């Protein structure tokens, strides 16, 4: 781990290559898994407060699941997560497009100018996961076999994880932090 302005960053963010390839993975991160994506209580409230704008971007099953689960639920570890359609189904906030790709309805409302909030930060940052270690945040790269196409695409394009996720990293830590990360990455990659 490397410290960047008091945040621990896994070297994998500086080394591994990654670019989402939705045509190949079909947005599997919105469908696969044991539970919903992590959200904060504030994000749950944003969804609830703007529900009328988000509903039009979701199918009936997603709307019903989100409303029944009150826009989020607490998982087995005591953390807030997005609601799912069924016990281990897709995220209630996802929609399946005509190509069979799962996309975020919350994000589509943002892209269409209906809301000012993009989507849960944990989704925007994926495959990065942030953990709290005592008083320090740790930024880690989460490996999942469904992201193999993204690793292949990133390798072809020569784009590293931290570069691909520049926007959400700035959203989380700020522009100055990201600039320092770029400086650290350039030194790291010269020496390794």
N, C-alpha and C positions, 0 to 999 in steps of 0.2 A: 504494500500500500504506500502511496505517496501523499503527503500532506499538501493541500492547495488551500491557502487561506483558512486553515483550521479544519478542513474537511478531508477525510481520508478517501483517496481514489484508488481503485484497483488498477494495477498496471494493464489489465486486460482491456480497459477502455481505450488505452493508448496504442495497443498492439493489434487487437482483433478487428477484422473488417466486417461491416454490416450495413446493408441497405434493404429495407423491406421490399419484397417482391410479391405484391398482392395477387398478381396473376397466377403465381405458383402456389402460394400458401393459402390463398382464399380468405385471409383474415382469421386464420385458425386461433390466434390468441384471444379473440372475442368469443370463441366457441368452445375450445378445449379447456381442460383443467378441472380441478376439484372444487373451485369456488369462484366467486366474483373477484373483480379487481379491487385493490385497496382504495378506499376513499376516506376523506376526512369528514367530520361532522359538518364543517362549513361547506364542503362540496355537496353533501347530501342536501343541505338547505338551499344551495344555489339551484340544484335540480328541481327541488320542490317548489321554490318560488317562481321558477320560469317554466313550470310544467306545461302550460298551455302552448308555449313555443316549441317544446320538444316533442309533444305528442304527435304532431303531424308527420314526424320523421320516423315513426316507429310503427310496427305492425300490431295487430290486435293482441297477439300473445305477449309481446313486449310491454304494451300499455297495461294489460291486466296484471302481469307479474310485478311491474314497477309499482303500480298503485296498491296491490295487495301487500307488498313487502315494504310499503311506505318509503320508496325511493332508495332504500339501502337496508342492510341488515348486519347484525353482528355475527361474525363467524366463530368457529370453535376456539380460536385464540383470543377472542374478545376484541377483535378489530372490525371496524366498519368496512363493508365491501359492497360492490354493486349487486343488485338483485339479478337472479338467473331465471330463465324460463325452465321450469322443472328443477329437480334437485341438482343435477350436474349438466344442465343445458347451456345454451349460449346466453351471453349477457342480454338482459332485458333492453338495454339501450342500443343494441346492435340492430342493424337492418341487413337483409340479404338482397344484393342488387341483381340485375338481370343476368350477370355473369356468374352468379353463385358466390360472390365475394361478400363477406361480412364486413360492414363498415359502421362506424359510430354515428348514430342519429344525433347525439348531442353535438358532435363536431360538425355535422352537416348544417345544423341550425346556426352555428357560429359562422361557418363559411358562407352561408346565405345571408348573413347580416341580421339574423333574428335575435341573436344574443351576443354578449360581449365576452363570454367565458367559453373557452374552447372545448375542454373535456377534462375528466379527472387527471391530475398530474401524473399519477402512477401509470396511466394508459399512454399519455403523451411521452413519458420517459422510457417506456418499454423498448428494449430488454434491460434497461438499467433499473435496479432496485436500490432504494435508499433505506438503510437501517440505522437505528440509533444505538451506539455503543457507549454506554455511560453518558458523558456530556458531549460526545463527538458524533457527527454523522459520517457514515461510511457509504460510499457509492460503489456498487458492485455490478458486474455484468452477469446477468442470469442466462445460462445456457438452457435451451429447450430444443428438442429435436424438430419441432414444427418450424423452427426458424432456420433450418438448413438452407433453404432457398435464399434467405436474406444474407447468410454468410457467403454463399457463392456469388451473389450479386455484388456484395460489398467488395469481395476479392477482385472481381472483374473490373469494378470501377475504381478500386484503390481508395475506398472511403472507410475510415476507421469509425468505431462506435461513437466516440466523443464528437466526431465531425458530423456524423449523421444526425445526432441528437443535440445539435447546437441550440436550436430554439427552445426546447424544453429545459435544457440545462441552464440557459439564461433565465428562463421563467422561474426556475427553482432558486438559483444562486446569484443571479445578476450578471451584468455585462463585464464588470471588472473581474469577477471570479473566473468567468469563462476565458477572458484574455490571459489571465495567469495560467489557466489550464493549458491553453495553446502554447504558451512559453515553455511550460514544464514538458509538454508532449514533444515539442521540437527538440529539446535537450535530451529527453529520454530516448527518442527514436534515433538520434545521432550516436548515442552511446550504447545502444543495444541492437 
